[in-house]
């Protein structure tokens, strides 16, 4: 199937809105991480955890935040790639096998680059 201009315009709008939202999330997470690091770097011992469990909890929280930032940055790259595919007129085609990606899949994940079959192969490490 071929996507119409109206469909591509709708997907572009969805991708741009999602990109804007994720960019704000990443920025907020980075600012929060920087605020904590600045606070710790200032040498303010009054808020330093005393118990080892608190230290572990702080480390877990920092690792979790860094993981969220990394995941959202990956999604932003995927969105940018999808927007480029719209410009290149290859949006809606699997980047591996070049078959059409079902519209239902694109509605659920507009930055999808693989059809279902190729995505399964990728998850198994076969792509």
N, C-alpha and C positions, 0 to 999 in steps of 0.2 A: 504494500500500500504506500501511497505517496501522501505526505502531509500537505495540506493546503496552506497558502500564505496566512490565512486567518489562524490556523492551528499553530504555525510557527511563531506568529506574533504573540499568541496567547502563552505559548511555552517560554518565549523570551521574557515576557512580563513576569511570569511565575519565577523564572530563574533569577531575574534581577531583584525581585522582592526577597527571595530566599537568600541571595547573596548579601543584600543590605542587612538583613536580620542577623545572619551569621557573622558578618564583619563587626557588627555591634557587640555580639556575644564575645568574640575573640578579643576585641579591644577591652571590654569590661574585665574579662578574665586576666588579661595581661596587666591591666592597671592594678587589679587586686593582688596579683603575685608581686608586682613591683612595690606596692605599698607595704606588703608584709616584709619583703626583703629590705627596704629602706628602714623600716622600723627596727628590724633585727640588727641591721648594720650600724644603727645609731648608738648601740651599746646600752639601750634602755633595759636594764636588768629587771625592772619591776614587773614586766610582763613575760619574762623568760619562764618557761615551764620548769618546775622543780622536780617533778616526778618523771621517771623514765617513760612511763606510759604516755605522758603528755608529749614528750619528745617524739615518740613513735607515731602518735596521732598527728602531730604537726607535719612530720615527714610524709605520712600517708596522704594527708590533705594536699600537700604540695605536689606530690607525684600524680595524684588524681587530677588536679588542676592542669598540670602540664600535659597529661593524657587527653583531657578535654580540648585543650588548645590545639594539640596535634591533630586530633580527629576532625575538629572544625576547620582547620587549615587545609586538611586533605579534601574535605567536602567543598571548600571554596575553590580549590584547584579543579575539582571535577566539574563544578558549575561553570568556571571560566572555559574549560574544555568544551562543555556542552554549548555554550554561547558561540564559541569559535565554530563548532560543527553547524550551528544554525547559519552563520555567515558563509561557511563553505558549502552549504546545501547538502551536508551529509548527516544532519540531525535525524534521528529516528532509525538509523541503520546501525547494526552491530559493528563495532570497530574491529572485531575479529573475523566473523564469517560474512559480514555485510548483508545479512538477512534483515528484514524489517523488525524493529522492536515493536511489540504490540502497544497500542495507544494506552491500554489499561496500565501497562508497566510504566510507561512514560508519565502518566498521570500520578502514579504512586511515587515514582522516583524520576523526576524530569531530567536529572543529570546522569541517568543510566547510560552506560556506554556499551553494555553487552546485552544480547538477548538472554532469555532464561537459561537455555542450554549452555551457552558459553560462560555465563556467570557461574553455573554449577561446576564446569570444568576449571574455572579460575579458583574457586573455593577449594577444590581438590588439589590445587597446585599443578594442574595439567596444562594450563595456558601460559 
